[in-house]
C-alpha cells in the first residue's frame, strides 16, 4: 500500500512538474542590435527576459539578432534582417518565418512537435537543431534553404506531396517554394554559427547566403 | 622672295626625295614567299583547379598530337595558382615546363638565289624542353540581359615569357559562356572564345595566332568536369631573312578532350 502511495505521489509530482515546466512562457534571452515585437498591433522594442506570446511578430534589424527560449523545449535564434511569427506555443510549437533566417534548437520531447513554416513550406521535427532561411528570388518565389546540424527534419510542401527527410549534415533548397532538392552536404553551411549560448562565444551568424549559389564567374579551368 | 622659295624647294627635293626613295626601297623586300600548311590535331589534357578560399591552385598536364606529323607531340606541365582579388577579377601566376614546342626560329627557309616554295621546312623540336612563366588576369562579368540568363563574359589576358629563347607573347581571349543550370546547380557550360596571340618581341607578324575556340564542359560532379573543345587556329610565322619576307600560314583544326578535377578545400 505504501509502495502504491509512493508511486502515485511520484507520478503526480512529475506530471505537475512537467506541466509547469512545459507551460513556462517564451522569453527573450539575448538581444543584439534592434529587435522589435509586434503584440496586439503595437510595436515595442524587445527586452531581455521579456515574455512573448502566441501571435507576436518578432523582427530584427541589420546587424541584430534575438534569442528566444521556448520554456524548456527549445531555443530559437533569429538572424539579422529577419521576421518571425509565433503561431503556436502549446504542446506543438509552430513558428512562421516571414523573411530572413532562424536557427532552431529543439529538445527531444516525446509526442510533441515543432514546425517552422514559410508560406509554402513546413519543416517538422521532434528534437533537433536546424536552420531555415530565405535565399535568392530567382523565380517568382524566394528559395528557402534548410540545413540540419543534429537529428532529422522532415520537410514538406503545403498543398503538395513533395516531402523529404533531411539528415544531420545535409541541406536542401526549396526552389521557389515549389520543389525540394535532394538532401546533400553543402560546403557553405560550414560557416553557420549554431551557437545559442552567449556565454560560450559569439552567437552572431553572418553567413552570406549568396555563397549558397553558384557564382558563374568562378568557372575558369585553364 | 619667290626665287628664294623656289631654290629652297629644289634643295629639299635634291636632298630628301632620294633619301625617302631609299627608305621606302629598303622596306620593300627583294622578294617574298608565302607558304601554308594545315593539320588536324588532337589535344588531351588533365587538370586540377582546386578551391581554397580565394585561392585556386592549378595543375595541368597537356599533350597535342599533330595529325600530319605524329612524331610532333607538344606537351606541357603547368602549375601555379589563381587568386580572386575581386568577385569579377582573378589574377594568376604559373610556371610551365613544355616540350617539343615549335617557334619561329624552328622554321627554316633556304637561302637561294631563286627560292622556290619547297625550300622551307621545320626543324625537329621534339625532345626540346623549355621553362616559361605566365601571368594571367581574367576579368569576368555577368550578362543578365542576354537571352536565357546565365551568361558570363570574360577576357583572358595572359603574358608569357620563355626562358630558353626570351620569347614574349600576349594572349587576349574574349569570350562568352552560357551555363545550363538545374536546381540552381551548373550542369553544362558552352563557351565561344576568340583568342588573339600577339608576339611581343619576335617575328614580323605581331598578331601571330587567332581563331574561334569552342568548349563544352560537363559538370559531372562538383569535383569533376569533362570537356570537349574545338578550335580553328590560324598561326602566322613571318620573318625577314635573306633579303626577303618569308611567311607561313599554319592552320590547325584542334579537337580536344579533357578531364578537370575541382576539389574544394575548406570554405
Interface residues (C-beta under 8 A of the other chain):
Chain A: X138 X143 X173 X175 X179 X181 X187 X188 X190 X191 X211 X213 X214 X215 X216 X217 X218 X219 X220 X221 X222
Chain B: X47 X49 X51 X56 X60 X82 X84 X87 X88 X90 X138 X140 X141 X142 X150 X151 X152 X154 X177 X179 X181 X183 X184 X185 X186 X189 X217 X225 X227 X260 X262 X264 X266 X267
